[in-house]
Amino acid sequence: MFELMENAGLERLHLACDPETGLRAIVAIHSTVRGPAIGGCRFITYKSENDAVIDASRLARGMSYKAALAGLPHGGAKAVIIKPEHNFDRVALMKSFGRFVEDLGGRYITAMDSGTQTSDMDAISQTCQWVTCTSQSGDPSPMTALGVFEGIKAAIRYRTGNDSLKGIHVALQGLGHVGYAVAKMLYASGAHLTVSDIDQGKLLKAVNELGAKAVAADKIYSVSADVFCPCGLGAIINDHTINELNCDIVAGSANNQLEREEHGELLRRRHIMYAPDYLINAGGLIFVAMQHAGQNDAAIKAKVRQIGTSLYQLFQQADQEDRCTHRIANERAEGIIARASLHPAA
Ligand code: NAD
């Protein structure tokens, strides 16, 4: 357990068990040196409790990096509630999780993630003040999608010198909350879409509404396109897919896109520009953090749009120094956190 914490760079690892509601939850806090740690709460099934702890732990660092690069006064964390196998009262379970988070005294602020929805955040808010994404504040996905769209525009501008997406071909994987919203914005800008999803209903909708071409899930990597936009699973840039990719740019919302760091090097060697996941998909985090701080929609959107500028500058630096975008982004985030640790937030 301690080795896992060390490898994941965790500051704290909190566990809670409440037999009455069936709650088994983990909060992995990576850092609070820049402010309270913020990050989503997953509610999914796991093969083992160990897998759940590993999942929360490995995702927490990315949240710190995301907050640091977005200039938010927060550290990163991730929570997991292991979905019970037997019947359970969802509201009671979420309220119990709320008590757990409340006990952490504001060191961790929770938010929506895979398997949780605004109604869960509403239940959590009955017992906890450190919660975002309630039905009053809303779903962060549209802002994540806006950030990804701005990121794709910046990448195209960098590659072609042209701001227009007209005629640009995007291969988009995963038509969920974020992916479908990105697809809609691309379509409205004149881009052509090839899409994949394991849900046939979503595929059909994209074909009918956005004139997209649908391909089988395992065929999306090899589609000849300007941009591959992964908005479904993590670890999709791996030993199997890296040589299949037939695009100039990888820019999408999925978390942890590189299975291993070296896959980022391989992308660069293949002259494929990579938009680091935690930079391009920070729109949702910007939304929840700024909303929690009471800022208005216009300020939030303006900040999300800056993702495009940050990415453009990163692409420039990567070419000037002949280095990988993800290495530079990691270094920048680590530098910001290290400097803050000299003067930690109260
Ligand atoms: P979602 O669950 O709404 O959508 C995921 C989609 O991917 C679903 O339509 C699903 O059917 C599809 N999918 C699953 N397996 C697939 C496969 N093998 N091939 C093709 N499609 C497949 O999730 P979301 O909220 O849209 O998030 C998408 C990704 O972006 C996730 O990796 C998530 O962690 C990341 N992300 C989301 C947000 C946010 O604000 N929602 C913020 C940051 C990062």
Residues whose N, C-alpha, C, O or C-beta is under 5 A from the ligand:
A	BS01	NAD	P140 S141 T144 Q173 G174 L175 G176 H177 V178 G179 S196 D197 I198 D199 A217 C231 G232 L233 G234 S253 A254 N255 N281 G284
